[in-house]
Amino acid sequence: MEREFSQLNPGYRLLLGPGPVETSPRVLRAMSANLLGHLDHQFLDIMNDTMELLRKVFQTKNRLTLPMSGTGSAGMETVMVNLIEPGDNVIVCVKGVFGQRMRDVAERCGANVYSVEVPFGQPIDPADVRKTAKEVGDIKLIAVVHAETSTGVLQPLPELSEIAKEYDALFVVDAVTSLGGVELKVDDWGIDACYSGTQKALSCPPGLSPVTISSKAEKVIAERKTKVQSWYLDLSMIQNYWGQERVYHHTAPINMIYGLREALQIVLEEGLEARFKRHQQNSDAFVKGIEAMGLSMIAPIGYRLPTLNAVRIPENVDDLKARNYLLDKYGIEIGGGLGDFKGKAWRIGFMGESSRRNNVILLLAALADAMAVQGHRVDVGAAVEAALEVYNG
Ligand SMILES: *Cc1c(COP(=O)(O)O)cnc(C)c1O
């Protein structure tokens, strides 16, 4: 018997996890616009717009700034496969799952990887990186995750950039959960290669990975002795499609690029500074509410990521039960812990469209309910009051 398929109709969800997050109807509408061919001059104009908008959001003048086809991890692989040749010494800073992924990718490229590690939940100490750099000496690149989505730790970058400069190494930054939500100055901070993802603070569905490459890093790519082992991610070919030559490489995901272009425009209409401030305020309010409930944040003060808020789960509360309760009773999705924090942390994203006062207040109340049904009672009134104080003073 033929199985009958019903019409696709995903139920309503409020996405407050580590991504994907809420997206603007403007982005969804842009994505449903007429399909064009990938070499149509109308589409080439849209590609040019997208590159120009990306430069503004990355705060860079880098020529080689474009969205790679694929999610954030594709951006990570793009940067690593293009910059690393077998036998290169690289330093990878590991403070969570995404640092571990960077290390894995670098190893697969045949690099000699030296990792600078701290326990999950802590920031990297630049002194440790300097020590390792001194020991290794000849270093191709230093890589670090700006916003570690597995722990909610925000890594300050300028000092690490200085160390890279001292050793004439390229400075590589994962900005998947920071671009568009947290201050990130690619040029001013001396970042040579940076990548992000669309479904985090840019508030777009998943599918593209914005990448920017400095002229210094471009030169390193041009002078490679070996071919990039990935045909699909080889920037020397991809730039011939995004540049003047318009040589076909692979078919661009046209409608995804419509969506990204619209999302970037929304970011710039709000203004970067205003957007960063909004993310900070909503995170501050949420943290105050969480603390008023007697719960605590994973990341130490001064290193807390406003886009991704990692909360320690009380010992007597079951992680999965609580998250399923939020999903069933409220239609709210939040993230569970990753790696060392599996079952021990909730990862709450207030990014892009999701970073709103109503979501903060709603989630505080919903979390209190989800814990109360497991016998862990908290003062929800005090939590809401503490959060409102951040907004109303
Ligand atoms: C989400 C994320 C990635 C991976 O992105 P995907 O879109 O899931 O491939 C990489 N790094 C960080 C810091 C992330 O948060």
The ligand as a Gaussian input file, in Angstrom:
#p B3LYP/6-31G(d) Opt

LIG

0 1
 C       26.955000      26.167000      16.221000
 C       28.424000      26.332000      16.282000
 C       29.295000      25.771000      15.330000
 C       28.827000      24.826000      14.278000
 O       27.856000      25.349000      13.480000
 P       26.841000      24.390000      12.690000
 O       25.981000      25.401000      12.022000
 O       26.123000      23.573000      13.713000
 O       27.622000      23.583000      11.749000
 C       30.642000      26.054000      15.414000
 N       31.135000      26.835000      16.391000
 C       30.334000      27.373000      17.331000
 C       30.947000      28.239000      18.384000
 C       28.968000      27.133000      17.307000
 O       28.180000      27.673000      18.231000

